[in-house]
């Protein structure tokens, strides 16, 4: 007998997360120990568990430090773990980033720097460029988060305000061997975008960063604009000799997690269809597109006949206009709920694989065919709550929040829509 839809959705989400756990994906990519020292550094929501996996499988001396989000700590014996703020950086992150940069300096060609990078690293490893302050970085981060800018745009700006991002960490580690292990949380799995690419060359420029701020009408703080306009000390580009001894390995990515979820669906008798692992755009607009595909399945059996599961990943954005609570997954799911209007036989889950949707205490939420009717019975107006960017409160009222706690990995957003009418 097949599991109830809600339980099956949760099983798919669990499978997606499990596929990206560092204990599973780190060991096979570890390099051979060097003649000299091995220094481990890194940042991201999975940094602590990545460090844990390194310690468990490393033969030889080891030292270093990594930075992770508050609440995402995992105990290590030889690698120091520091917690800091996300998505807006704090003093703990700035101080830790300075220590990371200093730790890799002065190494020789016989030494190895092993860099562990995962999503969230941009805010966790914050070191303002000369002439800028932590407050400048905090202000621009807040403005970008509210603007609707996508992750590539945000990280382009961040790289050009940083003393450590956009390949600058790799430059500091030269001439040591540098091996970076990446867990991707960005559409397209671009190493230059994940955590703002601290160990790879940067294809973007100061002019690109200025154009992004102009696009979203961001004019403050003035110190940030002045720094970008001065265009001093551009990030390292392709062919830079200081990056010649760098190796980068993508060890976990959204597509792999979607494939793991698809296996669960298939085993339960549902035909899985992966719509894409790098879907971007406004969360509510992406929801409208997904709703259109659901209706095509219901009415015409296309692009896949039911019973089926539509799977997708990527990173949507939310242009904040209201005063409600909730991250992009709650926003997507509430918009999907409104768009479908209670279509029979349709269940859905949307969640962030790191276990935190935006800044809330939930990973995501669940939609059932009767979500709208149950909300109406409680006096909850779905359309009004969507207008107020209040997806968290909507699903909280229904008891349909998904709470996993920090998962200690991160391959971005996960969406699954089950259709069995």
C-alpha positions in Angstrom: 0.0 0.0 0.0 1.4 3.4 -1.0 2.2 5.9 1.7 -0.1 8.8 2.2 0.8 11.8 -0.1 2.1 14.0 2.7 4.3 11.2 4.0 5.6 10.5 0.5 6.4 14.2 -0.1 8.4 14.2 3.2 10.2 11.1 2.2 11.3 12.7 -1.1 12.5 15.8 0.7 14.5 13.6 3.1 16.0 11.7 0.2 17.1 14.9 -1.4 18.8 16.1 1.8 20.4 12.8 2.4 22.0 12.7 -1.0 23.8 16.0 -0.3 25.1 15.1 3.2 28.9 15.7 3.5 29.6 12.4 5.1 28.4 10.8 1.9 30.0 13.1 -0.7 33.3 14.5 0.8 35.5 11.4 1.3 35.8 10.4 -2.4 37.1 13.9 -3.4 39.8 14.2 -0.7 43.3 14.8 -2.2 46.5 13.0 -1.1 48.3 14.4 1.9 51.0 16.9 0.9 54.7 16.9 1.8 54.1 20.0 4.0 51.2 21.2 6.1 47.5 20.7 5.5 45.3 23.7 6.4 41.5 23.4 6.2 39.4 26.5 5.8 35.9 27.2 4.6 32.5 28.7 5.0 28.9 27.8 4.5 25.9 26.2 6.1 27.5 22.8 5.5 31.0 23.8 6.5 31.1 22.1 9.9 29.8 18.8 8.7 32.2 19.0 5.7 35.1 19.5 8.2 33.8 16.6 10.2 33.9 14.4 7.2 37.5 15.5 6.4 38.6 14.7 9.9 37.0 11.2 9.8 38.8 10.3 6.5 42.2 12.2 6.7 45.5 10.4 7.3 48.0 12.8 8.6 48.3 16.1 10.4 45.4 18.6 10.0 44.6 22.1 11.2 42.3 25.0 10.3 39.0 26.7 10.9 35.7 26.9 9.1 32.7 29.3 9.5 29.1 28.1 9.6 25.7 29.6 10.5 24.5 29.9 14.0 22.9 26.6 14.9 24.7 24.7 12.2 27.6 23.6 14.4 29.1 20.1 14.2 31.8 19.0 16.7 35.3 18.7 15.3 38.6 17.8 17.0 41.3 19.4 14.9 39.4 22.0 12.8 37.9 24.9 14.7 34.3 25.7 13.9 33.1 29.3 14.3 29.4 30.3 14.0 28.3 33.6 12.5 25.2 35.3 11.0 23.3 34.6 7.8 21.9 36.2 5.6 23.1 39.5 7.0 26.8 39.3 8.2 27.9 40.1 11.7 31.1 40.8 13.6 31.8 37.2 14.3 31.8 36.4 10.6 34.1 39.4 9.8 36.6 38.4 12.5 36.5 34.8 11.4 37.0 35.7 7.8 40.1 37.8 8.7 41.5 34.7 10.5 40.8 32.5 7.5 42.7 34.9 5.2 45.6 35.2 7.6 45.7 31.4 8.1 46.4 30.7 4.4 49.0 33.3 3.9 52.7 32.4 3.9 52.4 28.8 2.8 54.8 27.1 0.5 54.3 25.0 -2.7 54.7 21.9 -0.5 51.6 22.8 1.6 48.0 22.1 1.0 45.0 24.4 1.6 41.8 22.5 1.6 38.8 24.8 1.2 35.3 23.6 2.1 32.6 25.8 0.5 28.8 25.6 0.6 25.9 27.9 0.3 25.7 30.8 2.8 29.4 31.4 2.6 29.0 34.9 1.2 27.5 36.3 4.4 29.4 34.0 6.8 32.8 34.8 5.4 32.6 38.6 5.3 35.7 40.7 5.1 35.1 44.2 3.8 37.5 45.6 1.2 39.8 48.4 2.3 37.9 51.6 3.1 34.6 49.8 3.8 33.1 48.7 7.1 31.0 45.8 8.3 28.1 48.2 8.6 28.5 49.0 4.9 28.3 45.3 4.0 25.3 44.8 6.3 23.4 47.7 4.7 24.0 46.5 1.1 23.1 42.9 2.0 19.8 44.0 3.4 19.1 46.2 0.4 19.9 43.4 -2.1 17.8 40.8 -0.1 14.7 43.1 -0.3 15.3 44.1 -3.9 14.5 40.8 -5.7 18.0 40.5 -7.0 19.0 36.9 -7.9 21.9 35.1 -6.2 24.3 35.7 -9.1 23.6 39.4 -9.0 24.0 39.6 -5.2 27.3 37.8 -5.3 28.7 39.9 -8.1 28.2 42.9 -5.8 29.5 41.1 -2.8 32.7 40.1 -4.6 33.6 43.7 -5.4 33.2 44.8 -1.9 35.3 42.1 -0.4 38.9 41.4 0.6 38.4 37.6 0.5 35.7 36.7 -2.2 36.0 36.6 -5.9 39.3 34.6 -6.0 41.0 36.7 -3.4 41.3 33.8 -0.9 43.1 31.8 -3.6 45.5 34.7 -4.3 46.3 34.8 -0.6 47.1 31.1 -0.5 49.5 31.2 -3.4 51.8 29.3 -4.0 50.3 26.5 -1.9 48.3 23.7 -3.5 44.6 24.7 -3.2 41.8 22.2 -3.4 38.2 23.4 -3.1 35.3 21.1 -2.4 32.0 22.7 -3.3 28.4 21.9 -2.4 26.3 23.9 -4.8 23.3 26.0 -3.8 23.1 28.1 -6.9 21.4 27.7 -10.3 23.8 26.4 -12.8 26.4 25.2 -10.1 28.8 28.0 -11.1 31.8 27.9 -8.8 32.3 31.6 -9.2 28.8 32.2 -7.7 28.8 29.6 -4.9 29.7 31.6 -1.7 30.9 34.3 -4.1 33.8 32.1 -5.4 36.6 32.8 -3.0 39.0 30.4 -4.6 38.2 30.7 -8.4 38.6 33.5 -10.9 35.9 36.0 -11.2 34.4 36.8 -14.7 32.5 39.9 -13.3 33.7 43.4 -12.9 33.1 46.6 -10.9 31.0 47.9 -13.8 28.8 44.8 -13.6 28.3 45.4 -9.8 27.4 49.1 -10.4 24.9 48.1 -13.1 23.2 45.7 -10.7 22.8 48.4 -8.1 21.4 50.8 -10.7 19.0 48.1 -11.9 17.4 47.8 -8.5 17.6 51.5 -7.6 20.0 51.0 -4.7 21.9 54.2 -3.9 23.0 53.7 -0.3 25.3 53.5 1.4 27.3 56.1 -0.5 30.6 54.5 0.6 29.7 51.4 -1.3 28.9 53.2 -4.5 32.1 55.3 -4.2 34.2 52.1 -3.7 32.7 50.5 -6.8 33.1 53.6 -8.8 36.8 53.9 -7.9 37.4 50.4 -9.5 40.6 49.8 -7.6 42.0 46.3 -7.3 39.8 44.2 -9.6 39.2 40.6 -8.8 41.5 38.0 -10.4 40.5 36.8 -13.9 40.9 33.7 -16.0 44.6 32.9 -16.7 45.9 34.6 -13.5 49.1 32.7 -12.7 48.3 32.9 -9.0 45.4 30.5 -9.5 47.4 27.9 -11.5 47.7 25.5 -8.6 44.0 25.5 -7.8 41.7 22.5 -8.2 37.9 22.7 -7.7 35.5 19.8 -7.3 31.7 20.0 -7.2 30.8 17.2 -4.7 27.0 17.7 -4.4 24.5 19.6 -6.5 20.7 20.2 -6.7 20.3 17.8 -9.7 21.6 14.9 -7.7 19.2 15.5 -4.9 16.3 15.9 -7.3 17.3 12.5 -8.8 17.3 10.9 -5.4 13.7 12.2 -4.8 12.7 10.9 -8.2 13.8 7.5 -7.2 11.5 7.6 -4.1 8.6 8.7 -6.3 9.2 6.0 -8.8 9.4 3.3 -6.2 6.0 4.4 -4.9 4.4 4.1 -8.3 4.5 7.8 -9.4 6.1 9.0 -12.6 8.7 11.6 -11.7 9.4 14.6 -14.0 12.3 16.9 -13.1 11.3 20.3 -14.5 14.7 21.8 -13.8 17.4 22.2 -11.2 18.2 25.9 -11.7 14.8 27.6 -11.8 15.0 31.3 -10.9 12.5 34.2 -10.8 10.0 35.8 -8.5 8.6 33.0 -6.2 5.0 33.8 -7.0 5.6 33.9 -10.7 7.4 30.6 -10.7 4.4 29.3 -8.8 2.1 30.4 -11.6 4.2 28.5 -14.1 4.1 25.4 -12.0 0.3 25.7 -11.6 0.0 25.9 -15.4 1.9 22.6 -15.7 -0.2 21.0 -13.1 -3.4 21.9 -15.0 -1.9 20.6 -18.2 -1.3 17.2 -16.5 -4.8 17.2 -15.0 -6.6 18.1 -18.3 -4.4 16.5 -21.0 -2.0 14.1 -19.3 1.0 16.2 -20.5 3.9 16.4 -20.2 3.5 13.3 -18.0 0.4 11.3 -17.2 -0.8 11.0 -13.6 -0.1 9.7 -11.1 3.1 11.8 -11.2 5.4 14.0 -9.3 6.8 17.3 -10.7 10.2 18.1 -9.2 12.2 21.3 -9.4 15.0 23.1 -7.7 16.9 26.4 -8.0 16.6 29.6 -6.1 13.6 32.0 -6.5 13.5 35.5 -5.1 11.0 37.6 -3.2 10.6 41.3 -3.7 9.4 42.2 -0.2 6.4 44.6 -0.3 4.5 43.4 2.8 5.3 43.0 6.5 4.6 39.3 6.9 6.9 36.4 7.7 8.3 33.6 5.5 11.0 32.7 3.1 10.8 32.1 -0.7 9.5 28.6 -0.3 6.5 29.6 1.8 5.9 32.4 -0.7 6.1 29.9 -3.6 3.8 27.5 -2.0 1.2 30.0 -0.9 1.2 31.5 -4.5 0.7 27.9 -5.8 -2.1 27.3 -3.4 -3.9 30.5 -4.6 -3.3 29.7 -8.2 -4.6 26.2 -8.1 -7.7 27.1 -6.1 -8.1 23.7 -4.5 -7.5 21.4 -7.5 -8.5 17.9 -6.5 -5.7 15.4 -5.9 -2.8 17.8 -5.8 -0.4 17.9 -2.9 2.9 19.8 -2.7 6.0 20.5 -0.6 8.4 23.3 -1.0 11.4 23.6 1.3 15.0 24.8 1.6 17.4 21.8 1.9 19.4 23.6 4.6 16.4 23.4 6.9 15.8 27.2 7.1 13.4 29.0 4.8 14.7 32.6 4.8 15.2 33.5 8.5 12.3 31.5 9.9 12.3 28.3 12.0 10.9 26.1 9.2 12.4 24.4 6.2 9.2 24.9 4.2 5.6 23.9 4.1 3.0 21.5 2.7 0.0 22.2 0.5 -3.0 19.8 0.3 -6.1 20.0 -1.9 -8.1 21.4 1.0 -5.6 24.0 2.1 -7.7 26.9 0.9 -11.0 25.5 2.4 -9.3 24.8 5.8 -7.8 28.3 5.8 -11.2 29.9 5.0 -12.8 28.0 7.8 -10.2 29.6 10.1 -10.9 33.0 8.7 -7.5 33.1 7.0 -7.5 35.0 3.7 -4.9 33.4 1.4 -4.8 36.2 -1.1 -4.4 38.8 1.5 -1.6 36.9 3.2 0.2 36.5 -0.1 0.0 40.2 -0.7 1.6 40.7 2.7 4.4 38.2 2.0 3.1 36.2 4.9 3.4 32.6 3.8 4.8 31.4 7.1 1.7 32.6 9.0 -0.7 31.0 6.5 0.8 27.5 6.7 1.4 27.9 10.5 -2.3 28.4 10.9 -3.0 25.2 9.1 -0.3 23.2 11.0 1.4 22.5 7.7 4.9 24.0 8.3 7.8 21.6 7.6 10.4 21.8 10.4 13.6 19.8 10.1 16.0 22.0 12.1 19.3 22.7 10.4 20.2 19.8 8.1 23.9 20.8 8.0 24.0 20.7 4.2 22.6 22.9 1.5 21.7 22.3 -2.2 19.1 25.1 -2.4 15.3 24.9 -2.8 13.3 21.7 -3.3 9.8 21.6 -4.8 7.7 18.5 -5.3 4.1 18.5 -6.6 2.2 15.2 -6.5 -0.7 14.8 -8.9 -3.1 11.8 -8.4 -6.6 12.9 -9.1 
